[in-house]
Amino acid sequence: MISEFCQPRVYTPEVATSNEKYSPEIMWFSMSRAASNMLVWLFDLKDSAVFQQIWKAELKRVSNKGNNVTIDEIEQNVWQPSKRVWDAFCRGLVSTC
């Protein structure tokens, strides 16, 4: 059912005649908002060889600890550091132009 993936809009006659734009909240299979935001960024960065190197380095650092990790731990321990390095890299490119 659609309600398993997003919060559906509750229908009322007032809602049906309203001009208000509705954007459903995607639930991403019960992931946290931070993890779902990570997925959007990862999709956008999937073709970047530089970002892939950054991601793999952070992932290797975390996986060397030998424990299984959750999506939220990946978001905190791999994505956040990778994003900081990526942002610094991008700022460096902009400042040299």
N, C-alpha and C positions, 0 to 999 in steps of 0.2 A: 504494500500500500504506500501511497505517496507520503502519508504521515510518518512513515519510518525514516524518511530522508529529509523532510522539511516540515516546519510548523505551518500547517495550512491556515488560510485566512477563513475565519468564521463568517459564514454568510448571514447577512441580515438585509432587509430591504434598504436600510440606510446605506449600508456598505455598497450595495449594488448600484445605487444612484450617485455615489460620492465620486468626486473628481480626484480624490486623494490617491496618489500612487502607492502601490503595495509591493514590497519586496519581501518574499518569504525568507525566513531564517533557515538556512541549510544546516542540518544537524551533523553531517559528515560521519554517519555511523557512530554517533555518541562520542566523538572526539572533542577535546577542549577547543575553545576558540583559538587559542594560540597555535595548537597543532593544525587546525584547519587553515589558518592563515599561512602557516609554513608550507602547506601543500600548494597553495596558490602561487607563492613565490617560487617554490621548486619547479613548478610547471613552467613558469616564465623564464627561469634560468637554466632549463634542461639542456639547451644547446650551447651554453658557454663553457668552453674548455677551461678557462681560468677558474670559473666557479667550481667546476667539477674537481679540479685539483685541490682547491680550498676545502671542499666538502670531504673529499677522500682523506685528506690529512687530519681533519677533525674527527672523522669517523674512526680512523685508525687509532688515534689517541684514546678515544673512548673504548673501543673494542679491545684494546690491549689489557684492559682491566679484567676481562674474562667473564663478566656477568651478562645475563640477558637483560635487555633494556626495554622499557615501554616507549610508546610513541611520545609521551610527554617528556620522558628523559632524553629522547633524541632531540626534541624541540629545544630543551634547555641546554643540553650538553654538547650538541653537534650544531644545530641550526643557529642558535644565538651567537656562538663564537664565529661560525662561518659567515653569518650576516654582517657582523662587526668588521671582519677582515675584508669582505666584499665591499662594504660601504667605504672603508678607508681606501681600498684600491680605486674605486670609482672617483672619490674625491681627489685622489692623486692625479688621475687622468685629466679631470676637469681643470685642476690648478696648473697643469703644464700646458694647456692650450691657450 
